[in-house]
Amino acid sequence: KQWYQRRVRGSQSCKHSVVLCGMALVWESNKVKELRSLLHKGAADTVDEKKAEEERKREEEKRRRREAKAKAADGEGGGSSDEEGEGGAKKRNPDYSQDVDAAHERINVEQLSKKEELFQIRFIVHKARKLAGAIQSPLVRIHLDTKVLRTKPRKGKNPKFNETLLFSLTKSECELVECPVEIRIIDSAKSVQYSLIGLYKCDLSIAWVSKDKNLFFKWFALSNPDEPQDGLTGYINVSIQIIPPGESAKEAPRKRDDEIDRSDNVFFPPGIALQPGRFIVKLFNGEDMPQSDKESFLFNTKKEDPVKAEIKR
């Protein structure tokens, strides 16, 4: 019995020592965990501080851009900004035509919102005409801001595309009207990756000043900036729609070809414009001409417009 009691007391003392060692180990592990949590928390705080600093820098950059645009619109700064010319006037982009400059003159920058919103920009590529060069499979590629979309390849020099390309941009109205647009036609069948046929550069101001922000069935004259001596390299017919938040796209109206194919319905690149031409008709001889009353003939021509009368004759 004594031996048994001594053995039990010894085992109990061993158990106590094991428990004490276990408690010490648990305490040490808890300290290590606490230390690790503090280290992780400090690292997370550092990451959060870096993110906050980057966000603050982005907001500061946006604020500076808005102030620069506001100064350019108000004519302040006297040419101190890179976007301003002499006397505070906004610097003209040499790649844009006079049609784009005229569109900007019609926009009142003070009435545009500076709040960022999600806009849908819809490009409807209808057809192309008179594409220059030995073309096999032309396609249209549209660059809007930093985004690019393209159509499927077609055949021939007068292809019909009838495709819709939809972009989504999160910008303010002030930034949206100056968003750059580049319409390109390339030949996808050639070995060169970017076999450019022609392009037209502008911004979304041309659609913003249109009725309901919809520019329908507009012809864009194309040129190749790498080979300016070639002149015009083709035409492309495109509709541009700006869809504000909460609104839906409107269907393009139906128009006859003679309503679309007009000389005043074409945007030309800078440095290229329509030149006046002469249409000469020479009359050499006439036979079996019917007799007519001179007075009635003069009376009828006076009632009509001279140009129309000349065309009828």
C-alpha positions in Angstrom: 0.0 0.0 0.0 2.8 2.4 0.9 4.6 1.5 -2.4 1.4 2.1 -4.3 0.9 5.4 -2.5 4.4 6.5 -3.3 3.9 5.5 -7.0 0.7 7.5 -7.2 2.3 10.5 -5.6 5.1 10.3 -8.1 2.8 10.0 -11.0 0.8 12.9 -9.8 4.0 15.0 -9.4 4.9 14.0 -13.0 1.5 15.0 -14.1 1.8 18.4 -12.4 5.2 19.0 -14.0 3.8 18.1 -17.5 0.9 20.4 -17.0 3.2 23.2 -15.9 5.4 22.7 -19.0 2.3 22.6 -21.2 1.0 25.8 -19.7 4.4 27.4 -20.3 4.4 26.3 -24.0 0.8 27.6 -24.4 1.8 30.9 -23.0 4.8 31.1 -25.3 2.7 30.2 -28.3 0.1 32.8 -27.4 2.9 35.4 -27.2 4.2 34.4 -30.6 0.7 34.6 -32.0 0.2 38.0 -30.5 3.5 39.2 -31.9 2.7 37.8 -35.3 -0.7 39.5 -35.3 0.9 42.8 -34.4 3.4 42.3 -37.3 0.6 41.4 -39.7 -1.5 44.3 -38.5 1.4 46.7 -39.1 2.0 45.3 -42.6 -1.7 45.7 -43.4 -1.7 49.2 -42.1 1.3 50.0 -44.3 -0.5 48.6 -47.3 -3.6 50.5 -46.5 -1.5 53.7 -46.1 0.1 53.1 -49.5 -3.3 52.6 -51.2 -4.7 55.7 -49.5 -1.6 57.7 -50.7 -2.1 56.4 -54.3 -5.8 57.3 -54.2 -5.0 60.7 -52.9 -2.4 61.3 -55.7 -5.0 60.2 -58.3 -7.6 62.6 -56.9 -5.1 65.4 -56.8 -4.2 64.7 -60.5 -7.9 64.7 -61.5 -8.4 68.0 -59.6 -5.4 69.6 -61.4 -6.7 68.5 -64.8 -10.2 69.9 -64.0 -8.6 73.2 -62.9 -6.5 73.3 -66.1 -9.6 72.7 -68.3 -11.5 75.3 -66.4 -8.7 77.8 -66.9 -8.5 77.0 -70.6 -12.3 77.5 -70.9 -12.2 80.8 -69.0 -9.2 82.1 -70.9 -7.0 82.4 -67.8 -3.4 81.6 -67.4 -2.1 83.5 -70.5 -0.7 80.3 -72.1 0.9 78.9 -68.9 -0.7 75.5 -69.4 0.4 73.0 -72.1 -3.3 72.9 -73.3 -3.4 76.7 -73.7 -2.1 78.8 -76.5 -1.3 82.5 -76.6 -3.7 84.7 -74.6 -5.2 81.8 -72.8 -6.9 80.4 -75.9 -7.1 76.6 -76.1 -4.5 75.0 -78.3 -5.8 73.5 -81.5 -5.1 69.9 -82.3 -3.4 69.8 -85.7 -4.8 66.3 -86.4 -8.4 67.5 -86.1 -10.3 69.2 -88.9 -12.1 72.5 -88.9 -15.4 70.6 -88.3 -14.1 69.4 -84.9 -13.0 73.0 -84.0 -16.4 74.3 -85.0 -18.1 71.6 -82.7 -15.9 72.7 -79.8 -16.9 76.4 -80.3 -20.6 75.4 -80.0 -20.0 73.7 -76.6 -20.4 75.7 -73.4 -17.9 74.1 -71.1 -19.4 75.8 -68.0 -22.7 74.0 -68.5 -21.0 70.5 -68.7 -21.1 68.3 -65.6 -17.8 67.4 -63.8 -19.3 64.4 -62.2 -18.1 61.0 -63.5 -20.8 58.8 -65.0 -21.1 55.7 -67.1 -21.7 56.6 -70.8 -22.4 54.2 -73.7 -20.8 55.1 -77.0 -22.4 53.4 -80.0 -20.7 53.3 -83.4 -22.7 51.9 -86.3 -20.4 51.2 -89.3 -22.6 51.2 -92.4 -20.3 51.0 -95.5 -17.1 52.2 -97.2 -16.5 53.5 -100.6 -13.7 54.0 -103.1 -11.0 52.4 -101.0 -7.6 52.9 -102.6 -5.0 50.3 -103.4 -5.1 46.6 -104.0 -7.5 45.6 -101.2 -8.5 42.1 -100.4 -10.2 41.9 -97.0 -10.9 45.4 -95.5 -12.1 45.8 -91.9 -12.8 48.8 -89.7 -11.1 49.3 -86.4 -12.3 52.1 -84.0 -10.1 53.5 -81.3 -11.9 55.3 -78.5 -9.8 56.6 -75.7 -7.7 53.5 -74.7 -10.2 50.9 -76.0 -10.3 49.3 -79.5 -13.0 47.4 -81.3 -13.2 46.1 -84.9 -15.6 44.7 -87.4 -15.4 41.5 -89.4 -13.5 41.5 -92.6 -15.3 42.1 -95.9 -14.4 41.9 -99.6 -13.9 44.5 -102.3 -13.3 48.3 -102.5 -16.9 49.2 -101.7 -17.7 46.9 -98.7 -20.9 47.0 -96.6 -20.4 46.3 -92.9 -23.6 47.2 -91.1 -22.1 46.3 -87.7 -22.5 48.0 -84.3 -19.6 48.5 -81.9 -20.5 49.5 -78.3 -18.1 51.1 -75.9 -18.5 51.9 -72.2 -16.7 54.9 -70.6 -16.8 56.3 -67.1 -16.0 60.0 -67.5 -17.4 63.4 -66.8 -19.1 65.4 -69.6 -16.1 67.7 -69.7 -13.8 64.8 -70.3 -16.2 62.9 -72.6 -16.4 65.7 -75.3 -12.6 65.7 -75.6 -12.3 61.9 -75.7 -10.2 61.1 -78.9 -11.7 58.9 -81.7 -9.8 57.3 -84.5 -11.5 55.5 -87.3 -9.2 53.2 -89.2 -9.6 50.9 -92.2 -7.0 48.2 -92.6 -6.5 45.2 -95.0 -6.5 42.1 -92.9 -5.4 39.8 -95.7 -2.0 41.4 -96.2 1.1 40.0 -94.5 1.8 43.2 -92.7 0.0 43.2 -89.4 -1.1 46.9 -89.7 -1.7 47.5 -93.4 -3.3 50.8 -93.1 -5.6 52.0 -95.9 -6.8 55.2 -94.3 -7.9 56.9 -91.1 -9.8 59.8 -89.7 -9.1 61.5 -86.3 -11.6 63.5 -84.2 -13.2 63.5 -80.8 -16.8 63.0 -79.5 -17.6 66.7 -79.7 -19.0 66.2 -83.2 -21.6 63.8 -81.9 -22.2 65.9 -78.7 -23.4 68.9 -80.7 -25.7 66.9 -82.9 -29.4 66.5 -82.3 -30.0 64.3 -79.2 -26.2 63.6 -79.3 -26.8 61.3 -82.3 -24.7 61.7 -85.5 -26.3 59.6 -88.1 -25.0 58.5 -91.5 -22.0 60.7 -91.6 -19.3 60.3 -94.3 -15.6 60.5 -93.1 -12.9 61.0 -95.7 -9.9 58.9 -95.0 -6.2 59.7 -95.5 -2.9 57.9 -94.8 -0.6 60.2 -92.6 2.4 58.0 -93.6 1.8 58.8 -97.3 0.2 62.2 -97.5 1.0 62.6 -101.2 -1.7 60.0 -101.9 -4.5 62.4 -100.8 -7.8 60.8 -100.0 -7.7 57.0 -99.7 -11.5 56.3 -99.3 -14.7 57.2 -97.5 -16.5 55.5 -94.7 -20.1 56.0 -93.5 -20.5 55.8 -89.7 -23.2 56.8 -87.1 -22.0 57.9 -83.6 -24.4 57.9 -80.6 -23.7 59.1 -77.1 -26.1 57.4 -74.7 -26.2 59.1 -71.2 -26.9 57.0 -68.1 -30.5 55.8 -67.8 -31.3 56.4 -71.4 -31.6 53.9 -74.3 -30.2 54.1 -77.8 -32.4 55.5 -80.6 -32.8 53.7 -83.8 -31.2 55.3 -86.9 -33.7 56.9 -89.1 -34.3 55.6 -92.6 -32.7 57.7 -95.3 -32.4 57.4 -99.0 -29.0 57.2 -100.7 -29.4 60.6 -102.3 -30.0 62.1 -98.8 -26.8 60.5 -97.4 -24.5 61.0 -100.4 -24.2 64.7 -100.3 -21.1 66.9 -100.5 -22.1 68.7 -97.3 -22.4 65.4 -95.4 -18.7 64.7 -95.4 -16.0 65.4 -92.8 -12.6 65.9 -94.5 -9.2 65.5 -92.7 -7.1 68.7 -92.2 -5.4 70.0 -95.3 -7.9 68.4 -97.7 -11.1 70.1 -98.9 -13.4 70.0 -101.9 -12.2 71.9 -104.9 -14.6 73.6 -107.3 -14.9 71.9 -110.7 -16.4 72.7 -114.1 -18.8 70.6 -116.1 -18.5 71.7 -119.7 -21.1 70.7 -122.4 -20.5 71.7 -126.0 -23.4 71.7 -128.5 -22.2 71.2 -132.1 -25.2 70.6 -134.2 -29.0 70.0 -133.9 -31.5 68.4 -136.3 -35.2 68.1 -136.5 -35.7 70.6 -133.7 -39.4 71.5 -133.1 -40.6 75.0 -133.6 -41.5 76.9 -130.4 -43.0 80.3 -129.6 -40.2 82.6 -128.6 -42.3 84.7 -126.2 -43.8 81.7 -124.4 -40.3 80.2 -124.1 -38.9 83.4 -122.5 -42.0 83.6 -120.2 -41.5 80.0 -118.9 -37.8 80.5 -118.3 -38.5 83.7 -116.3 -40.9 81.9 -113.9 -38.4 79.1 -113.1 -35.1 79.2 -111.3 -32.3 79.9 -113.8 -30.3 77.0 -112.6 -33.2 74.5 -112.9 -34.0 75.9 -116.3 -30.4 75.4 -117.4 -30.5 71.8 -116.2 -33.7 71.1 -118.0 -32.3 72.5 -121.3 
